[in-house]
């Protein structure tokens, strides 16, 4: 994550070398980075010339990301996954947005829930991002509240035939992945990475600009 265009424009290699004392390696076949959100012209220009990684600014599949952490302390949790679906892209986007609109109003600890279509590779796939302020206010609340009060919206989303594919991952604190799998066994497909371990680096503070 970058907190400004200036930070994004800085050398990735230098940043990694300074943080870890290692040289950033790039795969011979080339890496790809999908960008979520509403890209500015400055961001488009900054990424257009890159060949490794190749930056892909895909069409939004719906959702939201807040401009504030709502003052809710961490430790934060991130989920990344690729999802395929059997419905049309428009149907998937509408169903996902229905759930996201409910989450936005009912779960202040869910900082972001959004997707971007993988339209350069597969028209029936999205990259999905979830950002939670912490376990109780974010993850647990979004799971419990939706099942209690927005079951019809969840059923509509399930009706798109979506499924998680590839190698999904989560960033969390020690002990939390086990709780998230216990609460929802479907989360067992996510590979956990722990803040401060697994070469993840320092934990981010989502409330620093609140």
MOLINSUL-V618644 format. One line per field, one symbol per residue. phi: phi as a letter, one per 30 degrees, with the letter a starting at -180 (. if undefined). psi: psi as a letter, one per 40 degrees, with the letter a starting at -180 (. if undefined). burial: 1 if it has 24 or more other C-alpha atoms within 12 Angstrom, else 0. Layout:
# MOLINSUL-V618644
phi->???
psi->???
burial->???
This chain:
# MOLINSUL-V618644
phi->.bcadddddddddddddddbibcdccdedjcbbcccjcdddddeddcdddcadccccdddcjjabdcbdhicddddbbbbacbcbcddedddddddddddddeedcbddcdababbddddbbdcabccbbbcdadddcddddddddddbbddddddddddidbdbibdbbcacejdeddddddbedddddddbceibhidjdddcdcdcd
psi->iieiddddeihddddddddefihhihidehiihhhiaghiddddddedehegihhhgihheiaihieieeehiahihhhhihhiieaiddddddddddddddddddgeehdhhiihhfeedhefiihhhhhidadddcddddddddddefddddddddeefiihibgiiihiiheddddddddgddeeehhhhhheaffdaihiheede.
burial->000000000000000000000000000000000111100000100010000000111111111111001101111111111111100010011111111111110011111111111100000111111111111111111110110001001100110101110001111110011101000000101111111000000011110000
